[in-house]
Amino acid sequence: MKTCAVIPVYNHGGAIGSVVASVRSHGLHCILVDDGSEPGCAGVLDALAAKDPSGTSLLRLPVNQGKGGAMMAGLREALRQGYSHALQIDADGQHNTSDIPAFLQQSLALPDQLICGCPIYDESVPKGRLYGRYATHIWVWINTLSFAIRDSMCGFRIYPLAPTVALIDSVNIGKRMDFDTEILVRLYWRGMRIVNQPTRVTYPADGVSHFKVWLDNLLISRMHARLFAGMLLRLPILLWHKVRP
């Protein structure tokens, strides 16, 4: 078992240095995916890769693909580099890197399962985003006929790479903020078990959010509709999984 970290970056030049340092302190190689960042952030990423070439790789996308597009490129690159598992973590510092050992321990014990962050929020979380997540939670429970996925929107998780890359190479998955939810549901449909790992989440006061309210909510709504149609097609199999011994 060989695990790296994949970090999608789009104009997070102010926060990415401390995130990389924290991740590297846990012994993980970092694959930074520059998702078409502006020159200032691109320069920061160049410097991080040059400073620690054995511990930090830089994959540069010439045109912004969205978080999902960057993650899929990074996951493919991680598999190409010979890693068996990849830790996804955001570049803005909202995820608590001190929880990484708990994620790694779970993944080591259950290497065929996806370790997914289950957020414990503090007072910094915007209430609109907190309450808005529940609509997605309900749709995920419907589309999996299960409560196995506690929070599909947390971008702090460890993927088994081989089945994950096989999925993204065979199915069109959303490239923006719809990615995190869609890939979990589709991996669940393929039989992957999900481990919900509690983790503390803080929203930095000066954090940079690339969530586009109208566009991303439209894409997420379309994703739920597609997944619902897919659930109906898989309904007999999902029901059988629930009742079999």
N, C-alpha and C positions, 0 to 999 in steps of 0.2 A: 504494500500500500504506500503510495507516494502522493502527497497532497501539496498543492500550491494555492495561491490566492489570485483570483481574477477581479480586477477593480476597473469598472468602466468610469472614464473621466471625461467630463465636458465642462470646461471652464471652472474647475475647482482648484485653481492654482494656489489659493490661500490656505486650503485645508489638506491637500493631498500629501504634503511632506510629512506631517505628523501622523497621518493614517498609515503611510508606508512604513515609517519608523516603528510604529506600534505593532503592525503586522509582522514585520521582519524580526522584532524582538521575540516572537514566538517560533522562530525558525522556519517560516514559510517563505518560499520564493514568491515574488510578486510579479504578475503579468499585468502591466498597466495598459489599458486600451484607450488611446487618445481618440475620442469620437468627434474629430473635426474641431478641436478647441481653437480659440483665438491664440495669436502668437505668444502672448505673455504666459498663458498656461502651458502651451506647447514647449516653451523654453524651460519651464520648471520641470516638466516631465523628462526632457532631454537631459537636464542636469541630474535628476534622480537616477536615471538609467546609467549615466556615465560615472557617477560616484560609486555605484555598487553593481557593476556589470554581472557579477556572479549571483547576485541575489535579486536583481530587478531587471525584467525585460520590458521593452516598450513595443507595442503593436499600434501602428498609426493608421487610422481610417481617414482617407482624404476628404470625405464628405460625411457630415453628421448623419448617423443611422438611427439614433434614438437609443435609449438604455438597452432595450432588448437586442437590437442589432449589434451593439457593442459587446454585450454579454455572449451572444452566440459566436461572434468572431473570437472572443477570448477563450471560450470553452473549446472551440476547435483547436486553437493554438496550444492550449494546455495539453490536450490529448496528443497533438503532434510532437510536443516536447517530451512525451513519455510519462506524463502524470496519470495516475489512476483516479484521482479525486480533485475537485476544485472548490475552494471556499469563495463564495460571492460575498462581497462587502461593499457598501457605498463609499464614495470618495469624499463626502461632505462631513464626515466625523460623527454622524448621528448614532452609529452602532458602537457598542462597547467592546473594544478589542480585548479587554481583560476576560471576556467570556469565550474567547477562541479556544482555550484548552478544553473547556467543557464540550464544545462542538467536536473537537478532534477526538476526544475520548469516546464520545458516542459513535462517531464514524468508524473508529478503530474496532469497536465492539460489534458494530452492525454495518459492515462495509457495503452491503448491497442495498442499504436503505438511504433515503434522502433525509438529512438532518436540517430541519427548517426552524428558523427563529420564530418564537412566539413572543411578541413584544410585551414588555412591562414598561408603561409610559410614566414619565414624571409630569410635572405641571407645564413643561415647555411645549407639549404637543398642542397644535392648533385644534380647537374643539371641532371645527367643521370637518377637518380631515379625519379626526378620530371617529365621529359619528357616521361619516360617509362610508367608512370601511365596512360597516355592518351590512350594507346592501350587497357588497361583494361577498362577504362571508355567507350570507343566505344563499346566493346563487351558487357558490361553490358547494355548499352542502346539498343543494338540489342536484347539481350536475354530477356529483359523485355518489349520491344517495348514501352519504356518510358524513360523520363529524370527524373523520380522520385528519383533515387539514384544518387546523385551528385558525391560522392567519396566513392567507396566500399572498399577501401584499408585502410581507417583510423581505427585503432584499439581503438578508444575512442568512446564509445556508451553505451546506456542503453537498455537492452533487457527485454521485458515482459517474465518471465521465463517459465510459463506453456506451451505456444505454441512453444517456442524455444526448450525446452527440448523434447517436443513431436516430433518435427522435427528431432532432432539429434538422437533420439531413433528409428526412422523409416527409415532414409535415410543415406547412406554412404556419409559423407562429408569429404573433404580434411583435413588432420591433420597437414599440415604445413602452409606455408604462403598463400596457396590457400583458407584457411578457411574463412577469413574475407569477401572475395567477394562472395564465394559460399553460405554461410549461408544467406547473405542479399538477393541474388537473389531468393533463395528457399523460404524464408519467404515472399518475395513479391509475388511469385507465389501463395502462400497460402492465399493471401488477406491481409497481414499485410501492413499497411501504414508506410511510412518512413518520418521522420522529419529531415531535414538537418540543423544541428546546427553549425554555424560558430565557429571555435576554432583555437587559435594560436598554431602552432607546431614549435618546435625548435629542431634541431639535435645537441645533445651535442658533443663538440669537441672530448671528450674521450669516446664517447658512444660505446657500444658493439653491433654489428649487427650480427645476425645469419642467414641472408639471403644468401643462397648458390646460386650463379648466375645461374649455369647450371641446377642444380637439381630443384630449385624452379621455374625457368622460364619454365622448361619442365612440371612440375606439374600444373602450372598456365595455360599453353597452353592446356594441356589435360582437365583441368577443363572447360575452355571456350568451347572446342569441345563438352563435355558432356552436358553443359548447352544449347548450340545451338541446339543439338538434342532434348533436353527436351522442348525448346521453340517451335520447330516445332510441337511437339506433342500437345502442349497447345495453338497453334496459334489461333484456333477458339475462345477459351475462352478469351485470351488476347485481341483479336480484339473486341470481344463483350464488354469487360470492357471499351474499349476506346470509343465506340459509344453509349453505353446505356445512358439514361438520368441521 
